[in-house]
Amino acid sequence: MPPLPVADAVLFDLDGTLVDSERENVESVVLAARRWRAELSAEERAFVIGHSWNEIHARIVASHALDVTMPALIAAAVEEKRALLAGGYRALPGAVAAVRRLAARSTLAVVSGASRGEVLDALESLAVRDAFALVLGAEDYPRGKPEPDSFALAIERLGAEPARAVAIEDATPGVLAARAAGARVIGVRAGNFSGYDLSAADVVVDTLDEITDELVATLVG
């Protein structure tokens, strides 16, 4: 049997993909905004899921006429999120095993709309930081998902061919961003509690347990 085709890079989203933290992520932004006497609407809370800090900050500042920088708002939200997740991050089903399995054959990156600090907190909590060659947070690119900037930057920095990169996502903005960057995309339902449409992904699975070497090979072969 010939060897299975291997992805140049596997690019993981974070919240809702590797860790079950979307609810705490939203709540941390709500609590941070309250420090500036801003109360987020239901629509603004929903917008937090799947979008980058770049867009979240811009929307909150514009909607509530706040004079707060993105780093200051992020710092407040990180503090709130650490308190909400003081017991540690909850790995989504199959997350740690999938990271270890895929790292044995491909270079891995996290491509997140969260801040780098939030990403590192999560990876260290799951004890998988060493598996990732690259970590990108909202501070690293100008436009967040669904724009392609974040995934395009990861693909460039890893020296990967876009068509041989596989992104793993739980939300429509991330799926669209990865597709726009030229990557193949796997949508995962497990952490998608808000019901985002994943139909634009090349394939959709229930959990990370289903992302096998054979599945990756069908996407990049």
GUTORPA-162108 format. One line per field, with one value per atom (N, C-alpha, C): y, x, z; residue number from 1; atom name; chain. Coordinates in steps of 0.001 Angstrom, whole numbers, padded with zeros to 6 digits. Layout:
<pts>
north Y;... $
east X;... $
up Z;... $
resi NUM;... $
name CA;... $
chain A;... $
</pts>
This chain:
<pts>
north -001192;000000;001252;002225;003471;004240;005053;005825;006824;007129;008103;009501;010299;011705;012408;013343;014038;015527;016136;017581;018298;019386;020214;020818;021225;021894;021589;021455;021340;022537;023315;024599;024517;024542;024419;025779;025932;026986;026584;027504;027197;027024;028136;028081;027372;026336;025589;024498;024464;023423;022511;023089;022308;022304;023437;023556;024024;023519;023870;025132;026272;027534;028673;028376;029462;030258;029574;030287;031205;030686;031517;032641;032367;033392;034568;034259;035315;036055;035305;035929;036813;036410;037232;038577;038586;039839;040707;040076;040812;041480;040725;041259;042344;042153;043173;044471;044382;045586;046340;045606;046264;047148;046892;047753;049172;049289;050609;050982;050343;050608;050343;049362;048956;047587;047480;046209;045666;044496;043941;043367;043611;043076;041600;040956;039553;039382;040330;040258;040403;041301;041476;040252;039640;038415;037315;037173;036146;036415;037692;038070;037634;037574;037184;035793;034904;033521;033464;032990;032809;033997;035150;036335;036666;037480;037875;039075;039228;040410;041694;041660;042862;043382;042461;042833;043025;042222;042359;043733;044118;045419;046545;046474;047527;047668;046548;046610;047189;046760;047254;048748;049175;050590;051453;050985;051776;051810;050667;050586;051339;051411;051984;053259;053751;054995;054953;053858;053692;054207;054702;055116;054092;052938;051871;051185;050935;050285;048781;048148;046697;045982;046343;045670;045812;046972;047166;046302;046222;045392;043919;043519;042134;041803;042680;042423;042222;043036;042893;041571;041196;039951;038729;038796;037684;037464;038557;038457;037797;038207;037620;036151;035835;034462;033523;033996;033164;032857;033821;033575;032579;032712;031802;030371;030249;028937;028587;028993;028758;027274;026437;024989;024350;025136;024618;024555;024523;024427;023005;022883;021577;021227;020163;019707;019137;019461;018857;017399;016567;015132;014876;014092;013702;014741;015902;017013;016671;016216;015957;014829;013774;012647;013077;013933;014399;015237;016104;016925;016038;015082;014209;013363;012863;012016;012804;013997;014783;015376;015666;016220;015217;013944;012917;012942;013576;013562;014956;015950;017290;018347;019530;020669;021303;021614;022141;023613;024322;025706;025908;026869;027375;028715;028873;030120;030582;031538;031895;033379;033682;035068;035568;034662;035041;035684;036237;036801;035672;035983;034968;034464;035352;034935;033909;034108;033137;031805;031855;030622;029842;030535;029857;029297;030030;029508;028172;028112;026898;025753;026009;024936;024398;025287;024830;024046;024447;023716;022299;022135;020814;020061;020717;020120;019713;020571;020276;021423;022386;023534;023079;022033;021575;021021;020693;020095;021123;022409;023451;024254;024284;025052;026537;026890;028291;028550;029695;030133;031553;031740;033060;033489;034694;035298;036564;037240;038400;039532;039585;040652;040484;039314;038979;039303;039712;039964;041101;041810;043001;042725;041684;041399;039973;039837;038516;037738;036521;035660;036364;036322;035426;035902;036990;037376;036335;036149;035074;035361;036584;037022;036039;035566;034733;033411;032738;031449;031638;032686;032944;033189;033907;034162;032875;032024;030749;029887;029805;029001;029533;030855;031466;031187;031394;031221;029772;028845;027430;026911;027741;027322;026229;026246;025210;025641;024662;024920;025054;026107;026272;025046;024421;023265;022033;022079;020966;021329;022394;022781;022434;021930;021543;022357;023094;023868;023111;023213;022551;023629;023736;024871;024437;025291;025018;026089;027126;028253;028721;029262;029715;030724;031764;032710;032036;031081;030381;029499;028806;027965;028823;029955;030832;031439;031778;032346;031348;030115;029091;028783;028700;028457;029599;030827;031982;032003;031392;031310;030141;029343;028233;026899;026837;025594;024703;023415;022509;022617;022336;022619;021445;021140;020167;020924;020810;021391;020370;020827;019927;020413;019518;019889;019961;019258;019040;020326;021362;022599;023701;023385;024386;024535;025000;025047;026121;027099;028168;027798;026648;026178;026829;027227;027795;026793;027304;026498;026114;024815;024331;023760;023976;023314;023751;024881;025323;024563;023766;022953;021817;021295;020167;018905;018766;017628;018074;017501;017838;016558;016626;015473;015862;014859;015132;015526;014792;015074;014961;015429;015357;013921;012983;011572;011080;011714;011269;011809;012689;013259;012355;011387;010389;010764;010060;010257;009982;008996;008639;009777;010416;011523;012693;013025;014117;013807;012558;012165;012364;012144;012335;013816;014708;016137;016710;016154;016717;015829;014648;013711;014070 $
east 000838;000000;000880;000585;001366;001077;002025;001788;000661;-000030;-001119;-000568;-001255;-000859;-000919;-000010;000107;-000138;-000883;-001084;000207;000518;001664;001430;000191;-000136;-001579;-001809;-003159;-003363;-004415;-004638;-005898;-005729;-006848;-007376;-008685;-009330;-009223;-009560;-009441;-010802;-011459;-012719;-013791;-014378;-015409;-014886;-013570;-012954;-012076;-011103;-010269;-010813;-011357;-011833;-013281;-014003;-015406;-015459;-015232;-015079;-015871;-016722;-017443;-018315;-019000;-019880;-019067;-017957;-017099;-016442;-016154;-015565;-016526;-017788;-018796;-018952;-019081;-019296;-018123;-016913;-015742;-015780;-016249;-016366;-017468;-018581;-019681;-019196;-018495;-018011;-016963;-016110;-015096;-015755;-016742;-017425;-018116;-018612;-019284;-018336;-017044;-016089;-016126;-016588;-016745;-018224;-019051;-020496;-021225;-020769;-021428;-022076;-023343;-024067;-024307;-023752;-023859;-025245;-025746;-027043;-026914;-028053;-028048;-027322;-027503;-026836;-025325;-024897;-023459;-022850;-023570;-023080;-022918;-023899;-023826;-022660;-022379;-021304;-019937;-019778;-018491;-018080;-019056;-018758;-018326;-017114;-016620;-015907;-015937;-015265;-014005;-013182;-011908;-012078;-011104;-011077;-011063;-010453;-010406;-011818;-012686;-014056;-014918;-014675;-015441;-015191;-013925;-013581;-014201;-014056;-014589;-016097;-016792;-018250;-018663;-018007;-018374;-018090;-016930;-016559;-017544;-017894;-018802;-020214;-020683;-022063;-022267;-021215;-021360;-020536;-019937;-019157;-018118;-017376;-016375;-015016;-014268;-012887;-011990;-011827;-011004;-010266;-008987;-008187;-008468;-008127;-008302;-007445;-006155;-005366;-005971;-006545;-007142;-008381;-009212;-010414;-010041;-009053;-008576;-008058;-007248;-006680;-007768;-008822;-009934;-010658;-010879;-011579;-010753;-009445;-008574;-008639;-008631;-008740;-010060;-011147;-012456;-012504;-011928;-011967;-011161;-010028;-009225;-009987;-010769;-011579;-012694;-013330;-014412;-013912;-012667;-012095;-010983;-011168;-010136;-009847;-010828;-010622;-009958;-009635;-008987;-009948;-009389;-010189;-010707;-011904;-012485;-012161;-011410;-011117;-012381;-012619;-013730;-013396;-014412;-014158;-013104;-012089;-011047;-009992;-010043;-009146;-007677;-007330;-005918;-005386;-006160;-005725;-005558;-006462;-006359;-005108;-004814;-003602;-002367;-002269;-001102;-001025;-002167;-002202;-001781;-002330;-002037;-000633;-000124;001230;002301;001959;002932;003234;002355;002534;002585;002009;001920;002354;002675;002972;001651;001540;000285;000404;-000723;-000831;-002204;-002296;-003583;-003803;-004970;-005333;-006638;-006527;-007664;-007987;-009258;-009676;-009507;-009157;-008848;-007466;-007122;-005778;-004766;-003485;-002447;-002435;-002673;-002694;-003760;-004951;-006034;-005687;-005077;-004696;-003681;-002665;-001621;-002175;-003084;-003729;-004401;-005129;-005869;-004933;-003920;-003005;-002221;-001833;-001110;-002027;-003299;-004255;-004461;-004444;-004605;-003287;-002180;-000834;-000474;-000800;-000470;000293;000775;001471;002642;003341;004519;004208;002950;002575;002430;002390;002092;003331;003631;004774;004480;003199;002812;001506;001438;000205;-000095;-001249;-001668;-002914;-002863;-004016;-004413;-005422;-005988;-004984;-003955;-002959;-002062;-002120;-001148;-001579;-002826;-003303;-004324;-004510;-005367;-006863;-007277;-008702;-008986;-010031;-010374;-011282;-011584;-012499;-013860;-014497;-014300;-013303;-012584;-011522;-010396;-009642;-008645;-007330;-007149;-005836;-005174;-005917;-005322;-004822;-005634;-005216;-004130;-004239;-003213;-001854;-001851;-000605;-000024;-000869;-000379;000216;-000463;000029;001371;001478;002741;003867;003608;004672;005130;004240;004604;005192;005201;005749;004931;003623;002741;002123;001733;000919;-000534;-001238;-002612;-003493;-003392;-004240;-003850;-002681;-002234;-002294;-003057;-003309;-004758;-004968;-006307;-006651;-007741;-008215;-009348;-009389;-010424;-011174;-012484;-013274;-014642;-015238;-016573;-017590;-017186;-018079;-017973;-019062;-019110;-018009;-017757;-016699;-015340;-015014;-013742;-013688;-014783;-014846;-014630;-015313;-015194;-013797;-013205;-011850;-010836;-010922;-009979;-010153;-011406;-011659;-011088;-011275;-010772;-009248;-008597;-007131;-006618;-007528;-007137;-006993;-007311;-007167;-008393;-008226;-009353;-009863;-011143;-011740;-012566;-012348;-013164;-013971;-015295;-016162;-016456;-016469;-016705;-017917;-018870;-020129;-020036;-019113;-019133;-019230;-018469;-018463;-019305;-020054;-020835;-022209;-022230;-023490;-024434;-023911;-024757;-025418;-025073;-025720;-025256;-024002;-023463;-023588;-023843;-023913;-022496;-022226;-020894;-020858;-021912;-022031;-020976;-020322;-019277;-017969;-017865;-016667;-016622;-015424;-015279;-015901;-015817;-016405;-016781;-017833;-018274;-018315;-017740;-017706;-018347;-018700;-019301;-018260;-017140;-016099;-014721;-013729;-012347;-011842;-012495;-012114;-012204;-013075;-013298;-012269;-011387;-010377;-009148;-009156;-008093;-007094;-005966;-004991;-005628;-006515;-007171;-008084;-008804;-009675;-008854;-007787;-006920;-006360;-005981;-005400;-006376;-007669;-008654;-008774;-008440;-008566;-007360;-006182;-004949;-004311;-004875;-004284;-004567 $
up 000000;000000;000000;-000879;-000849;000428;000869;002090;001905;003009;002960;002708;001882;001745;003105;003303;004591;004391;005291;005246;005623;004902;005286;006671;006920;008184;008560;009854;010397;011317;011046;011702;012549;013852;014782;015218;015185;015961;017433;018335;019769;020435;020767;021511;020691;021250;020568;019659;019459;018628;019470;020160;021070;022495;022919;024303;024343;025339;025542;026396;025737;026468;025860;024872;024205;025175;026082;027016;027924;028454;029305;028507;027253;026397;026246;025970;025848;027172;028260;029567;029968;029614;029965;029242;028003;027262;027863;028234;028870;030154;030987;032268;032052;031048;030758;030314;029435;028940;030068;031054;032182;032983;032900;033604;033037;031788;031160;031055;031900;031983;030659;029932;028691;028900;028574;028689;027279;026999;025658;025405;024209;023801;023448;023247;022839;021510;020610;019308;019451;020332;020544;021207;022128;022764;021725;020847;019810;018860;018608;017685;018211;019519;020100;019622;019466;019098;017639;017418;016059;015462;016146;015619;016418;015801;016395;017317;018219;019077;018263;017079;016247;015968;015545;015203;016452;017482;018728;019344;019435;020006;019181;017861;017004;017170;017273;017402;018748;019818;021153;021270;020803;020884;020095;018884;018055;018639;019162;019652;020958;021783;023111;023310;022226;022278;023397;023447;024501;024057;025006;024773;025457;024803;025372;024231;024421;023385;023386;022277;022208;023259;023449;024486;025882;026188;027515;027687;026654;026741;026813;026034;026091;027480;028043;029372;030411;030345;031288;031073;029811;029511;029901;029690;030083;031591;032342;033800;034201;033560;033862;033443;032295;031788;032681;033171;034074;035356;035831;037026;036722;035556;035181;034966;034518;034220;035198;036433;037452;037648;037382;037519;036321;035317;034109;032938;031759;030546;030364;029771;029468;028019;027825;026470;025846;024591;023878;023549;023310;023089;022012;022382;021449;021174;021851;021503;021706;022891;023188;022315;022167;021336;019879;019382;017994;017789;018731;018632;018557;019449;019458;018185;017732;016539;015296;015128;013932;013963;015162;015290;014890;014898;014523;013030;012224;010779;010145;010814;010229;011232;010729;011584;012017;013300;013834;014211;014080;014535;015148;016054;016505;015824;015219;014548;015188;016096;016948;016873;017110;017263;018677;019587;020970;021017;022156;022318;022495;022251;022449;023885;024838;026237;026511;025932;026109;025470;024275;023594;024430;024920;025698;027004;027642;028855;028560;027450;027103;026763;025954;025556;026738;027635;028825;029752;029838;030663;030140;028809;028197;028084;028432;028360;026930;025962;024562;023894;024663;024069;023197;023615;022886;021503;021244;019958;018847;019202;018219;017863;016568;016089;016038;015967;015797;016528;017198;017864;017386;016768;016311;017069;017620;018271;017543;018071;017389;017191;018035;017911;016681;016041;015003;013585;013384;012027;012064;010944;010962;010927;010209;010065;010512;011327;011839;010902;011309;010556;010426;009249;008103;007054;007290;006359;006435;005366;005321;006030;006554;007041;008005;008993;010043;009487;008710;008150;007091;006285;005277;005931;007059;007774;008329;008900;009437;008336;007207;006086;005597;005501;005055;006043;007331;008332;008449;008183;008267;006962;005932;004652;003989;004216;003689;002367;001574;000396;000860;000472;000949;000742;-000420;-000706;000100;000745;001581;003063;003362;004749;005084;006294;006741;007982;007917;009065;009747;011076;011868;012629;012376;012859;013371;014224;014754;014382;013660;013398;011959;011442;010053;009707;010527;010150;009944;010794;010657;009433;009147;007953;006705;006632;005471;005361;006497;006492;005955;006415;005974;004493;004044;002621;001780;002247;001501;001425;002422;002426;001595;001052;000191;000876;002183;002933;002760;003026;003147;004583;004796;006102;006616;007886;008604;009646;009580;010592;011670;012920;014051;014838;015051;015704;017227;017848;019301;020106;019731;020501;019908;018870;018140;018793;020044;020774;020255;019533;019008;017686;017133;015920;014639;014574;013341;012190;011004;009789;009362;009273;008911;007499;006741;005449;004431;004649;003719;003911;004976;005198;004178;003925;003004;003580;004884;005573;006978;007525;008882;009713;010907;011816;013137;013922;015227;016265;016311;017301;016653;017367;016881;016780;017450;017337;015900;015109;013733;012747;013219;012321;012349;011466;011381;010296;010274;009206;007851;007806;006554;006065;006988;006598;006078;006770;006324;004941;004716;003430;002276;002532;001461;001074;002003;001727;001006;001229;000652;-000405;-000592;-001543;-002996 $
resi 1;1;1;2;2;2;3;3;3;4;4;4;5;5;5;6;6;6;7;7;7;8;8;8;9;9;9;10;10;10;11;11;11;12;12;12;13;13;13;14;14;14;15;15;15;16;16;16;17;17;17;18;18;18;19;19;19;20;20;20;21;21;21;22;22;22;23;23;23;24;24;24;25;25;25;26;26;26;27;27;27;28;28;28;29;29;29;30;30;30;31;31;31;32;32;32;33;33;33;34;34;34;35;35;35;36;36;36;37;37;37;38;38;38;39;39;39;40;40;40;41;41;41;42;42;42;43;43;43;44;44;44;45;45;45;46;46;46;47;47;47;48;48;48;49;49;49;50;50;50;51;51;51;52;52;52;53;53;53;54;54;54;55;55;55;56;56;56;57;57;57;58;58;58;59;59;59;60;60;60;61;61;61;62;62;62;63;63;63;64;64;64;65;65;65;66;66;66;67;67;67;68;68;68;69;69;69;70;70;70;71;71;71;72;72;72;73;73;73;74;74;74;75;75;75;76;76;76;77;77;77;78;78;78;79;79;79;80;80;80;81;81;81;82;82;82;83;83;83;84;84;84;85;85;85;86;86;86;87;87;87;88;88;88;89;89;89;90;90;90;91;91;91;92;92;92;93;93;93;94;94;94;95;95;95;96;96;96;97;97;97;98;98;98;99;99;99;100;100;100;101;101;101;102;102;102;103;103;103;104;104;104;105;105;105;106;106;106;107;107;107;108;108;108;109;109;109;110;110;110;111;111;111;112;112;112;113;113;113;114;114;114;115;115;115;116;116;116;117;117;117;118;118;118;119;119;119;120;120;120;121;121;121;122;122;122;123;123;123;124;124;124;125;125;125;126;126;126;127;127;127;128;128;128;129;129;129;130;130;130;131;131;131;132;132;132;133;133;133;134;134;134;135;135;135;136;136;136;137;137;137;138;138;138;139;139;139;140;140;140;141;141;141;142;142;142;143;143;143;144;144;144;145;145;145;146;146;146;147;147;147;148;148;148;149;149;149;150;150;150;151;151;151;152;152;152;153;153;153;154;154;154;155;155;155;156;156;156;157;157;157;158;158;158;159;159;159;160;160;160;161;161;161;162;162;162;163;163;163;164;164;164;165;165;165;166;166;166;167;167;167;168;168;168;169;169;169;170;170;170;171;171;171;172;172;172;173;173;173;174;174;174;175;175;175;176;176;176;177;177;177;178;178;178;179;179;179;180;180;180;181;181;181;182;182;182;183;183;183;184;184;184;185;185;185;186;186;186;187;187;187;188;188;188;189;189;189;190;190;190;191;191;191;192;192;192;193;193;193;194;194;194;195;195;195;196;196;196;197;197;197;198;198;198;199;199;199;200;200;200;201;201;201;202;202;202;203;203;203;204;204;204;205;205;205;206;206;206;207;207;207;208;208;208;209;209;209;210;210;210;211;211;211;212;212;212;213;213;213;214;214;214;215;215;215;216;216;216;217;217;217;218;218;218;219;219;219;220;220;220;221;221;221 $
name N;CA;C;N;CA;C;N;CA;C;N;CA;C;N;CA;C;N;CA;C;N;CA;C;N;CA;C;N;CA;C;N;CA;C;N;CA;C;N;CA;C;N;CA;C;N;CA;C;N;CA;C;N;CA;C;N;CA;C;N;CA;C;N;CA;C;N;CA;C;N;CA;C;N;CA;C;N;CA;C;N;CA;C;N;CA;C;N;CA;C;N;CA;C;N;CA;C;N;CA;C;N;CA;C;N;CA;C;N;CA;C;N;CA;C;N;CA;C;N;CA;C;N;CA;C;N;CA;C;N;CA;C;N;CA;C;N;CA;C;N;CA;C;N;CA;C;N;CA;C;N;CA;C;N;CA;C;N;CA;C;N;CA;C;N;CA;C;N;CA;C;N;CA;C;N;CA;C;N;CA;C;N;CA;C;N;CA;C;N;CA;C;N;CA;C;N;CA;C;N;CA;C;N;CA;C;N;CA;C;N;CA;C;N;CA;C;N;CA;C;N;CA;C;N;CA;C;N;CA;C;N;CA;C;N;CA;C;N;CA;C;N;CA;C;N;CA;C;N;CA;C;N;CA;C;N;CA;C;N;CA;C;N;CA;C;N;CA;C;N;CA;C;N;CA;C;N;CA;C;N;CA;C;N;CA;C;N;CA;C;N;CA;C;N;CA;C;N;CA;C;N;CA;C;N;CA;C;N;CA;C;N;CA;C;N;CA;C;N;CA;C;N;CA;C;N;CA;C;N;CA;C;N;CA;C;N;CA;C;N;CA;C;N;CA;C;N;CA;C;N;CA;C;N;CA;C;N;CA;C;N;CA;C;N;CA;C;N;CA;C;N;CA;C;N;CA;C;N;CA;C;N;CA;C;N;CA;C;N;CA;C;N;CA;C;N;CA;C;N;CA;C;N;CA;C;N;CA;C;N;CA;C;N;CA;C;N;CA;C;N;CA;C;N;CA;C;N;CA;C;N;CA;C;N;CA;C;N;CA;C;N;CA;C;N;CA;C;N;CA;C;N;CA;C;N;CA;C;N;CA;C;N;CA;C;N;CA;C;N;CA;C;N;CA;C;N;CA;C;N;CA;C;N;CA;C;N;CA;C;N;CA;C;N;CA;C;N;CA;C;N;CA;C;N;CA;C;N;CA;C;N;CA;C;N;CA;C;N;CA;C;N;CA;C;N;CA;C;N;CA;C;N;CA;C;N;CA;C;N;CA;C;N;CA;C;N;CA;C;N;CA;C;N;CA;C;N;CA;C;N;CA;C;N;CA;C;N;CA;C;N;CA;C;N;CA;C;N;CA;C;N;CA;C;N;CA;C;N;CA;C;N;CA;C;N;CA;C;N;CA;C;N;CA;C;N;CA;C;N;CA;C;N;CA;C;N;CA;C;N;CA;C;N;CA;C;N;CA;C;N;CA;C;N;CA;C;N;CA;C;N;CA;C;N;CA;C;N;CA;C;N;CA;C;N;CA;C;N;CA;C;N;CA;C;N;CA;C;N;CA;C;N;CA;C;N;CA;C;N;CA;C;N;CA;C;N;CA;C;N;CA;C;N;CA;C;N;CA;C;N;CA;C;N;CA;C;N;CA;C;N;CA;C;N;CA;C;N;CA;C;N;CA;C;N;CA;C;N;CA;C;N;CA;C;N;CA;C;N;CA;C;N;CA;C;N;CA;C;N;CA;C;N;CA;C;N;CA;C;N;CA;C;N;CA;C;N;CA;C;N;CA;C $
chain A;A;A;A;A;A;A;A;A;A;A;A;A;A;A;A;A;A;A;A;A;A;A;A;A;A;A;A;A;A;A;A;A;A;A;A;A;A;A;A;A;A;A;A;A;A;A;A;A;A;A;A;A;A;A;A;A;A;A;A;A;A;A;A;A;A;A;A;A;A;A;A;A;A;A;A;A;A;A;A;A;A;A;A;A;A;A;A;A;A;A;A;A;A;A;A;A;A;A;A;A;A;A;A;A;A;A;A;A;A;A;A;A;A;A;A;A;A;A;A;A;A;A;A;A;A;A;A;A;A;A;A;A;A;A;A;A;A;A;A;A;A;A;A;A;A;A;A;A;A;A;A;A;A;A;A;A;A;A;A;A;A;A;A;A;A;A;A;A;A;A;A;A;A;A;A;A;A;A;A;A;A;A;A;A;A;A;A;A;A;A;A;A;A;A;A;A;A;A;A;A;A;A;A;A;A;A;A;A;A;A;A;A;A;A;A;A;A;A;A;A;A;A;A;A;A;A;A;A;A;A;A;A;A;A;A;A;A;A;A;A;A;A;A;A;A;A;A;A;A;A;A;A;A;A;A;A;A;A;A;A;A;A;A;A;A;A;A;A;A;A;A;A;A;A;A;A;A;A;A;A;A;A;A;A;A;A;A;A;A;A;A;A;A;A;A;A;A;A;A;A;A;A;A;A;A;A;A;A;A;A;A;A;A;A;A;A;A;A;A;A;A;A;A;A;A;A;A;A;A;A;A;A;A;A;A;A;A;A;A;A;A;A;A;A;A;A;A;A;A;A;A;A;A;A;A;A;A;A;A;A;A;A;A;A;A;A;A;A;A;A;A;A;A;A;A;A;A;A;A;A;A;A;A;A;A;A;A;A;A;A;A;A;A;A;A;A;A;A;A;A;A;A;A;A;A;A;A;A;A;A;A;A;A;A;A;A;A;A;A;A;A;A;A;A;A;A;A;A;A;A;A;A;A;A;A;A;A;A;A;A;A;A;A;A;A;A;A;A;A;A;A;A;A;A;A;A;A;A;A;A;A;A;A;A;A;A;A;A;A;A;A;A;A;A;A;A;A;A;A;A;A;A;A;A;A;A;A;A;A;A;A;A;A;A;A;A;A;A;A;A;A;A;A;A;A;A;A;A;A;A;A;A;A;A;A;A;A;A;A;A;A;A;A;A;A;A;A;A;A;A;A;A;A;A;A;A;A;A;A;A;A;A;A;A;A;A;A;A;A;A;A;A;A;A;A;A;A;A;A;A;A;A;A;A;A;A;A;A;A;A;A;A;A;A;A;A;A;A;A;A;A;A;A;A;A;A;A;A;A;A;A;A;A;A;A;A;A;A;A;A;A;A;A;A;A;A;A;A;A;A;A;A;A;A;A;A;A;A;A;A;A;A;A;A;A;A;A;A;A;A;A;A;A;A;A;A;A;A;A;A;A;A;A;A;A;A;A;A;A;A;A;A;A;A;A;A;A;A;A;A;A;A $
</pts>
